Amino acid sequence: MTAPAVTVTGAVFGSIGALAAFPLRLAAREVERQHGQLRRGVTRRTTHVVFGRTLLVKAALTKNGDAGIERRVAAERAAGRILISENGFLRLLELMKAPEASSLSRQSLIDQSRLSGADLDLLSLFDAFEHDAEPYSFRDLILARKYAGLVAGGATWGAIARSVHRSGPVASLTAKSLNVGSAFGRADAIYLEGGQSELDGQLLFDLGSAAHGDDTLEELFAEAEAAEEAGDHDGAAALYQRCLAIDPTDAIAAFNRANCLRAGGHAAEAAHDYARAIKLDPAFVEAWFNLAGLMSEQGRDASARRHLQKAIALDRNYADPVFNLARLEFDAGNLAEARRLWARYLELDADSEWAGVAAKGVQFVDMQLARTAG
């Protein structure tokens, strides 16, 4: 994809997957030094999303596999966020040397290699080329042609991306012949020419292997996210608590733990962790919103109202707190205020199911006010 102009100052980076080549805490320190922010996970304030290469290994071990990555990439792109590869991120921070100047556009690479645009973008996002975005180099074109041949032979973009980093710098593959096949009983494996390896009889590109490092913070966070996604709320809450024990300043870990505790029926603990997330990051609008929802569930409407008002003040384009505040005001008999808020919601969301409810709310209040006036 075309590389947008990216600067660190004022940007809010969110990481998905741990970085394979550099500790996230050190990257976060450098981002902060350059007047930006880096957090694990993604929130409404996130402007740039960094995809760590360890996500590929995790995907190979999960049920959803690469399809889960594809959905996440599509969702973040649809949300208007700038997507950055691990190498692209490190180059942006000047922690990694940029490759030599190049001149090939994305479309030129597609036309000359016959690699699909979708595969090109995903392979670029996981650093399977010398460059992570256009302009690409002639070496990238050679790699694109090789990858197109592998795809034609039955390989997936994920299999290729998992393989290429085991050989050293990807540019070194331009002089090697790559094949996909069923040698050694591996239908998903990519080999050097003739199925020979360079390392003592072992596959040079072993798609199924994953390094098992220490119980790092990034690994814990990824495990917690996976448990949360699988519906294991108690297990996820325990893992997020371990993350917080290592890094007590992680507002997203506190927020995620609160969500898990709430889903598991532990309302008081959830409220504590929402408040903790807000204390760590006062502009964490989702934490204000979710805490308001918890207060509303407990019948504490005054607290819910204050938290919703804070969420709206922090992010005027966040539709959900506007809708919920309108419903609170309606239930309290404040019809004019409810109508104003529902009308505002319709400015933010005119097409969803909730927009239909808001429109009916406006109509109902108009009828009630007309009846009262008459």
Phi and psi in degrees as a GROMACS rama.xvg file:
@    title "Ramachandran Plot"
@    xaxis  label "Phi"
@    yaxis  label "Psi"
@TYPE xy
-62.9848  132.955  THR-2
-80.8961  116.06  ALA-3
-69.0743  160.108  PRO-4
-66.8704  118.298  ALA-5
-119.087  129.674  VAL-6
-128.417  156.014  THR-7
-82.8049  -39.5659  VAL-8
-56.9888  123.282  THR-9
80.6255  -5.23484  GLY-10
-83.486  149.673  ALA-11
-116.243  107.381  VAL-12
-92.5454  136.751  PHE-13
-117.678  138.68  GLY-14
-104.931  136.381  SER-15
-119.367  112.762  ILE-16
84.7927  143.38  GLY-17
-71.5577  151.59  ALA-18
-73.636  136.839  LEU-19
-79.6795  -28.167  ALA-20
-113.089  -2.49248  ALA-21
-156.977  134.354  PHE-22
-63.1571  134.043  PRO-23
-62.7922  -35.8969  LEU-24
-63.5125  -35.3663  ARG-25
-72.0204  -38.1419  LEU-26
-62.8775  -40.9762  ALA-27
-61.8627  -38.1515  ALA-28
-64.4596  -40.8109  ARG-29
-70.129  -39.2586  GLU-30
-60.8052  -43.4137  VAL-31
-63.5903  -38.8083  GLU-32
-61.6424  -32.0264  ARG-33
-93.9047  17.6978  GLN-34
69.0322  37.0663  HIS-35
-124.81  -173.306  GLY-36
-132.053  144.791  GLN-37
-131.352  126.145  LEU-38
-132.57  150.97  ARG-39
-71.802  138.805  ARG-40
81.5923  -177.084  GLY-41
-131.334  134.894  VAL-42
-125.798  -178.965  THR-43
-62.3842  -27.2207  ARG-44
-80.8447  -11.0828  ARG-45
-65.6058  129.54  THR-46
-106.234  -27.4519  THR-47
-132.537  137.012  HIS-48
-116.695  124.02  VAL-49
-100.19  123.592  VAL-50
-98.0051  109.33  PHE-51
-75.3633  146.623  GLY-52
-71.5643  -18.8306  ARG-53
-65.2289  -17.5872  THR-54
-59.3209  -31.577  LEU-55
-64.5824  -41.724  LEU-56
-66.9206  -43.4985  VAL-57
-60.5802  -40.6263  LYS-58
-62.7107  -35.5521  ALA-59
-66.5288  -19.5434  ALA-60
-104.063  3.06863  LEU-61
-112.398  163.554  THR-62
-64.7925  -42.3649  LYS-63
-75.6619  -25.0376  ASN-64
57.3468  -142.325  GLY-65
-67.4005  -23.8453  ASP-66
-61.6648  -34.1136  ALA-67
-65.1783  -39.2522  GLY-68
-64.0764  -44.388  ILE-69
-59.7603  -41.9726  GLU-70
-65.7109  -40.2682  ARG-71
-66.9396  -41.9956  ARG-72
-60.3485  -45.909  VAL-73
-62.9883  -39.8058  ALA-74
-66.3496  -43.5262  ALA-75
-69.4213  -36.1723  GLU-76
-67.106  -41.5648  ARG-77
-64.2474  -28.8343  ALA-78
-76.9642  -2.39064  ALA-79
85.4557  12.894  GLY-80
-85.5229  152.254  ARG-81
-84.5865  126.149  ILE-82
-96.7738  134.739  LEU-83
-133.084  136.906  ILE-84
-76.2998  166.896  SER-85
-59.9684  -47.7708  GLU-86
-65.5814  -38.9882  ASN-87
-61.2966  -37.7627  GLY-88
-66.1545  -45.5635  PHE-89
-66.5192  -34.8023  LEU-90
-66.7714  -39.4962  ARG-91
-59.5841  -38.1644  LEU-92
-82.198  -1.34255  LEU-93
61.1635  33.065  GLU-94
-98.3445  -3.25018  LEU-95
-144.812  138.22  MET-96
-69.8102  136.512  LYS-97
-76.0466  146.065  ALA-98
-68.0262  169.173  PRO-99
-62.2863  158.503  GLU-100
-57.6546  148.117  ALA-101
-143.584  171.379  SER-102
-140.98  -1.02972  SER-103
-82.2021  130.763  LEU-104
-79.0961  165.077  SER-105
-57.7147  -46.9791  ARG-106
-65.0582  -36.7296  GLN-107
-63.6413  -40.3109  SER-108
-63.8837  -41.1613  LEU-109
-63.9386  -46.7166  ILE-110
-63.9913  -40.0121  ASP-111
-84.8328  -20.696  GLN-112
-104.984  -22.0022  SER-113
68.1675  16.1106  ARG-114
-80.5957  136.939  LEU-115
-66.919  153.183  SER-116
-61.3529  -38.35  GLY-117
-64.2988  -44.5917  ALA-118
-67.1908  -39.5938  ASP-119
-59.5245  -46.188  LEU-120
-64.4436  -42.3903  ASP-121
-69.7881  -41.1938  LEU-122
-64.7445  -36.2869  LEU-123
-65.8999  -40.9875  SER-124
-64.9002  -25.2263  LEU-125
-110.821  26.6042  PHE-126
59.9371  41.1158  ASP-127
-86.9087  -0.5736  ALA-128
-120.067  167.679  PHE-129
-63.5217  -39.7785  GLU-130
-106.466  148.633  HIS-131
-92.5771  -6.05422  ASP-132
-163.369  169.87  ALA-133
-69.2239  151.71  GLU-134
-76.4319  138.444  PRO-135
-92.0063  167.902  TYR-136
-103.472  171.294  SER-137
-63.8764  -34.7079  PHE-138
-63.9393  -35.9579  ARG-139
-62.9386  -37.3581  ASP-140
-63.8992  -42.1525  LEU-141
-61.1119  -44.4029  ILE-142
-63.6281  -41.7302  LEU-143
-60.2192  -39.5173  ALA-144
-66.5104  -39.7838  ARG-145
-64.0935  -44.6387  LYS-146
-65.0356  -38.1319  TYR-147
-61.0248  -38.6104  ALA-148
-65.7648  -38.6112  GLY-149
-65.7729  -41.3104  LEU-150
-62.7781  -42.7355  VAL-151
-61.362  -28.9887  ALA-152
-85.3529  0.110219  GLY-153
112.963  -1.16991  GLY-154
-77.7059  153.149  ALA-155
-101.916  161.865  THR-156
-58.2491  -38.0866  TRP-157
-65.9543  -40.4906  GLY-158
-62.1447  -41.3816  ALA-159
-65.1599  -48.3185  ILE-160
-62.0859  -37.7487  ALA-161
-68.4054  -25.4091  ARG-162
-85.3478  -42.8794  SER-163
-65.7075  -28.0113  VAL-164
-77.5532  -5.80326  HIS-165
-84.6671  -4.02889  ARG-166
-104.886  3.5367  SER-167
99.8194  -158.397  GLY-168
-55.3289  133.337  PRO-169
-61.7739  -29.3011  VAL-170
-61.3237  -23.2825  ALA-171
-68.7589  -17.292  SER-172
-75.1637  -12.1491  LEU-173
-62.6277  -25.5144  THR-174
-96.7934  6.06549  ALA-175
-116.134  152.273  LYS-176
-96.3696  124.228  SER-177
-110.509  143.781  LEU-178
-138.933  150.226  ASN-179
-111.606  138.783  VAL-180
-175.488  -167.785  GLY-181
-111.04  25.2523  SER-182
-60.4985  146.468  ALA-183
57.9136  24.2979  PHE-184
74.1691  14.0158  GLY-185
-106.593  103.445  ARG-186
-75.5689  -19.1574  ALA-187
-106.064  13.8785  ASP-188
-96.1507  150.733  ALA-189
-115.715  131.819  ILE-190
-124.719  161.721  TYR-191
-71.2548  166.78  LEU-192
-52.5024  132.72  GLU-193
79.8134  3.94924  GLY-194
74.1375  12.4674  GLY-195
-88.2534  149.784  GLN-196
-110.065  168.589  SER-197
-103.817  -0.846238  GLU-198
-125.625  81.9248  LEU-199
52.4546  43.1637  ASP-200
79.5872  -2.4746  GLY-201
-89.9651  154.143  GLN-202
-62.2122  132.629  LEU-203
-66.4891  -41.0873  LEU-204
-111.864  95.2396  PHE-205
-103.068  104.632  ASP-206
-71.934  -23.8938  LEU-207
-91.8906  -10.0164  GLY-208
-86.2823  147.508  SER-209
-140.992  134.997  ALA-210
-72.5859  134.712  ALA-211
-106.525  95.9004  HIS-212
-89.218  -163.977  GLY-213
-68.429  167.865  ASP-214
-76.6337  72.0017  ASP-215
-76.5802  165.595  THR-216
-61.2562  -42.8683  LEU-217
-63.062  -40.9237  GLU-218
-65.7112  -40.8104  GLU-219
-61.5191  -44.2543  LEU-220
-63.0723  -42.2382  PHE-221
-63.8715  -40.2669  ALA-222
-63.8074  -40.4175  GLU-223
-63.869  -43.7833  ALA-224
-61.5239  -41.2367  GLU-225
-65.0092  -41.6501  ALA-226
-64.7132  -40.5868  ALA-227
-62.6595  -44.6981  GLU-228
-63.5696  -33.094  GLU-229
-80.1932  -4.17708  ALA-230
88.7124  7.32607  GLY-231
-87.0014  78.7059  ASP-232
-67.4607  -40.5859  HIS-233
-67.4458  -42.8981  ASP-234
-63.1049  -41.734  GLY-235
-65.1384  -41.4968  ALA-236
-60.6755  -39.7509  ALA-237
-65.4681  -39.6242  ALA-238
-68.4794  -41.2761  LEU-239
-63.8389  -33.3714  TYR-240
-64.6251  -37.3646  GLN-241
-65.7004  -37.3987  ARG-242
-60.4575  -43.784  CYS-243
-69.4064  -28.3366  LEU-244
-66.6714  -33.6835  ALA-245
-79.9267  -43.071  ILE-246
-130.667  89.6213  ASP-247
-66.9346  -7.44342  PRO-248
-95.5094  5.35622  THR-249
-83.1742  98.0605  ASP-250
-65.6695  -35.239  ALA-251
-69.4695  -37.7839  ILE-252
-62.5575  -41.1034  ALA-253
-64.1096  -42.8065  ALA-254
-63.0122  -47.7554  PHE-255
-62.6426  -39.3626  ASN-256
-63.7556  -40.5737  ARG-257
-60.2238  -42.1724  ALA-258
-61.3189  -41.3771  ASN-259
-67.3634  -42.5122  CYS-260
-63.2173  -40.6519  LEU-261
-62.6453  -44.7994  ARG-262
-64.6053  -29.457  ALA-263
-87.5223  4.34093  GLY-264
85.9914  16.3354  GLY-265
-104.609  73.2016  HIS-266
-63.6753  -43.0443  ALA-267
-64.9479  -44.1224  ALA-268
-65.4931  -37.0098  GLU-269
-62.3528  -44.5758  ALA-270
-59.3399  -40.1429  ALA-271
-61.757  -42.5203  HIS-272
-77.0151  -30.4276  ASP-273
-61.9836  -44.5432  TYR-274
-63.563  -36.765  ALA-275
-63.6372  -43.3754  ARG-276
-61.3329  -40.9494  ALA-277
-67.5806  -38.6609  ILE-278
-64.1517  -38.8592  LYS-279
-71.6678  -34.1924  LEU-280
-141.784  88.8496  ASP-281
-59.4166  -18.9322  PRO-282
-95.2947  13.6583  ALA-283
-77.5904  88.7698  PHE-284
-65.2269  -37.0262  VAL-285
-63.4984  -32.7733  GLU-286
-67.4609  -42.3682  ALA-287
-59.9831  -43.5041  TRP-288
-65.7193  -46.422  PHE-289
-69.08  -34.6571  ASN-290
-65.2902  -37.5055  LEU-291
-61.0429  -42.1589  ALA-292
-61.9214  -40.2729  GLY-293
-65.3519  -42.2364  LEU-294
-62.3355  -40.0308  MET-295
-64.8138  -40.4244  SER-296
-61.1706  -29.8214  GLU-297
-91.8821  6.14706  GLN-298
76.5106  14.622  GLY-299
-95.6657  72.1351  ARG-300
-66.0519  -34.8042  ASP-301
-63.8829  -43.4548  ALA-302
-66.3899  -42.2466  SER-303
-59.83  -41.3617  ALA-304
-62.8322  -44.4388  ARG-305
-62.6764  -41.9796  ARG-306
-69.2784  -37.9206  HIS-307
-65.5686  -41.305  LEU-308
-62.199  -37.4422  GLN-309
-66.2747  -42.14  LYS-310
-61.3353  -41.6732  ALA-311
-66.712  -39.5205  ILE-312
-64.244  -34.7335  ALA-313
-74.8715  -34.4917  LEU-314
-143.837  95.0191  ASP-315
-67.8014  -15.557  ARG-316
-98.9398  8.2334  ASN-317
-86.99  108.092  TYR-318
-73.9336  -36.3773  ALA-319
-58.676  -47.1677  ASP-320
-65.3302  -28.3866  PRO-321
-63.9903  -45.4127  VAL-322
-62.8368  -47.5084  PHE-323
-65.9769  -35.5271  ASN-324
-68.7812  -37.8683  LEU-325
-59.739  -42.2222  ALA-326
-65.957  -39.1604  ARG-327
-62.2698  -45.5933  LEU-328
-64.9775  -37.7752  GLU-329
-62.954  -46.3839  PHE-330
-63.5492  -28.5073  ASP-331
-84.123  -2.65302  ALA-332
86.38  8.93361  GLY-333
-88.9727  73.9612  ASN-334
-65.608  -41.2866  LEU-335
-63.6523  -41.8694  ALA-336
-68.5614  -38.8117  GLU-337
-61.1249  -42.8001  ALA-338
-63.1063  -42.5689  ARG-339
-59.9078  -42.756  ARG-340
-70.5045  -40.465  LEU-341
-64.2748  -38.4718  TRP-342
-63.3279  -40.0741  ALA-343
-64.2417  -40.2345  ARG-344
-59.1502  -41.0943  TYR-345
-66.231  -25.7129  LEU-346
-69.0064  -30.1281  GLU-347
-89.8135  -29.574  LEU-348
-147.987  104.956  ASP-349
-104.269  -2.07575  ALA-350
-122.485  -16.7955  ASP-351
-80.1361  175.723  SER-352
-59.5974  -39.3987  GLU-353
-67.7923  -28.3105  TRP-354
-63.9375  -37.4808  ALA-355
-62.4007  -40.136  GLY-356
-65.0808  -42.4163  VAL-357
-63.0499  -41.5111  ALA-358
-62.5011  -41.3693  ALA-359
-66.5831  -34.4726  LYS-360
-63.1262  -42.8904  GLY-361
-61.6961  -44.9782  VAL-362
-62.4098  -41.9988  GLN-363
-64.331  -45.0424  PHE-364
-63.4542  -40.9306  VAL-365
-58.9113  -42.5146  ASP-366
-64.5052  -43.0792  MET-367
-65.2499  -43.0794  GLN-368
-67.1035  -37.1241  LEU-369
-66.4491  -40.0968  ALA-370
-64.7103  -39.6924  ARG-371
-67.7531  -39.6895  THR-372
-66.7076  -33.5441  ALA-373
